[in-house]
Amino acid sequence: MTETSPRQPRVASARSLFSRVRTVAAIGLVCAVLGACTGEQFQKGYILPPGALEQIPIGASQDQVLIVMGTPSTVATLDGEVFYYISQRASRPVAFMNQRVVDQRVIAVYFDKNRQVRRLANYGLQDGKVFDFISRTTPTSGQEISYITPLLKLLSFN
């Protein structure tokens, strides 16, 4: 009898340990599943390299812009050529929910007739209006704003 008594607590101890391990594993699995459902960030379009705009001074050549910024998303001709770099950031708090647009930008590099940088602009929406984050102004109506506004509104529906 003395031999069976010590074995019973060991069996009970092993069952208790297995039960604890199973509980911890179940909690870990639930945490992993819920963790996979947490927020995600999405970047669409052009990704602006850090410090890229600072490397493009007024008067820089079109080739220098292409080296620093890369190929533009689209090109327009308004009193010279304009390169547009279009981007959008979106997020969703839970994996199965729809994405929500967090930020959208149109970086415009304006060239003169000699293909040198005349002006830089970083357009986005602020308070529902097109806003240039470089000059800190809201552009007035005209050819420039009539081209940028549809781009920003189009981005917000994607």
C-alpha positions in Angstrom: 0.0 0.0 0.0 2.8 2.4 0.6 3.8 2.1 -3.0 0.4 3.0 -4.4 -0.1 6.1 -2.3 2.8 8.0 -3.7 1.7 7.1 -7.2 -1.8 8.5 -6.8 -0.6 12.0 -6.1 1.7 11.9 -9.0 -1.1 10.9 -11.3 -3.4 13.6 -9.9 -0.5 16.1 -10.2 0.1 15.1 -13.9 -3.6 15.5 -14.7 -3.7 18.9 -13.0 -0.5 19.9 -14.9 -2.0 18.8 -18.2 -5.2 20.7 -17.4 -3.3 23.9 -16.7 -1.2 23.5 -19.8 -4.4 23.0 -21.9 -6.0 26.1 -20.3 -2.9 28.2 -21.0 -2.7 26.9 -24.6 -6.4 27.7 -25.1 -6.0 31.2 -23.8 -2.9 31.7 -26.0 -4.8 30.5 -29.0 -7.7 32.9 -28.4 -5.2 35.8 -27.9 -3.4 35.0 -31.1 -6.7 34.8 -33.1 -7.9 38.2 -31.6 -4.4 39.7 -32.2 -4.6 38.8 -35.9 -7.9 40.8 -36.1 -6.4 44.0 -34.9 -5.8 47.1 -37.1 -4.0 47.2 -40.4 -2.4 50.0 -42.3 -2.3 50.2 -46.1 -0.2 52.4 -48.4 -1.4 52.7 -52.0 0.3 54.5 -54.8 3.5 56.5 -54.5 5.6 56.2 -51.3 7.5 59.4 -50.7 11.1 58.7 -49.6 12.1 60.5 -46.4 13.8 63.9 -47.3 13.0 63.6 -51.0 11.3 67.0 -51.4 14.3 68.7 -49.6 16.6 67.2 -52.3 14.7 69.1 -55.1 15.5 72.8 -55.0 13.8 75.3 -57.2 15.7 75.3 -60.5 16.6 71.6 -60.4 16.4 69.8 -63.7 13.6 67.4 -64.7 16.2 64.5 -64.8 17.2 65.3 -61.2 13.6 65.1 -60.1 13.2 61.7 -61.8 16.4 60.4 -60.1 15.1 61.5 -56.6 11.4 60.9 -56.9 11.2 58.2 -59.6 8.5 57.9 -62.3 5.4 60.1 -61.6 2.0 58.6 -61.3 0.8 60.9 -64.0 2.0 63.9 -66.1 0.1 67.0 -67.2 0.9 70.0 -69.2 -0.2 73.4 -67.7 2.1 76.3 -68.6 4.9 73.7 -68.8 5.0 70.2 -67.6 3.8 68.9 -64.2 4.7 65.6 -62.5 2.0 64.3 -60.1 2.9 61.6 -57.5 -0.3 60.2 -56.0 -0.6 58.3 -52.7 -3.2 57.2 -50.2 -3.0 55.7 -46.7 -5.9 53.7 -45.3 -6.5 51.7 -42.2 -9.1 49.4 -40.7 -9.4 48.7 -37.0 -10.4 45.0 -37.4 -9.5 42.6 -40.2 -13.0 42.0 -41.5 -14.1 45.7 -41.5 -13.9 48.1 -44.5 -10.9 50.3 -45.0 -11.1 54.0 -44.0 -9.0 56.6 -45.8 -6.6 58.2 -43.3 -4.6 60.5 -45.7 -4.3 61.1 -49.4 -1.7 63.3 -51.1 -0.8 64.5 -54.5 2.7 65.8 -54.8 3.1 68.1 -57.7 6.4 69.2 -59.3 5.9 72.1 -61.7 8.4 72.8 -64.4 9.0 75.8 -66.6 9.5 75.8 -70.3 13.2 74.9 -69.8 12.2 71.8 -67.9 13.5 73.1 -64.6 11.6 73.0 -61.3 9.5 76.1 -60.9 7.5 75.1 -57.8 6.7 72.2 -55.5 3.3 71.4 -53.9 2.1 68.7 -51.6 -1.7 68.7 -51.9 -4.1 66.9 -49.5 -7.4 67.5 -48.0 -7.7 69.6 -44.9 -11.2 70.4 -43.5 -12.7 69.0 -46.7 -10.7 71.5 -49.0 -7.7 71.0 -51.1 -4.7 72.3 -49.2 -1.0 72.7 -50.1 1.1 71.5 -47.1 4.3 73.1 -48.4 3.0 76.7 -49.0 0.3 76.2 -46.3 -2.3 77.7 -48.6 -5.6 76.6 -50.2 -5.2 77.0 -54.0 -7.7 79.2 -55.8 -9.8 78.0 -58.7 -8.2 77.6 -62.1 -6.6 74.9 -64.2 -4.4 73.7 -61.4 -7.2 73.1 -58.9 -9.6 71.8 -61.5 -7.1 69.0 -62.1 -6.1 68.1 -58.5 -9.6 68.2 -56.9 -10.9 65.2 -58.9 -7.8 63.2 -58.2 -8.2 63.7 -54.4 -12.0 63.0 -54.6 -11.4 59.9 -56.8 -8.9 58.6 -54.2 -11.3 58.9 -51.4 -13.7 56.4 -52.9 -11.2 53.6 -53.5 
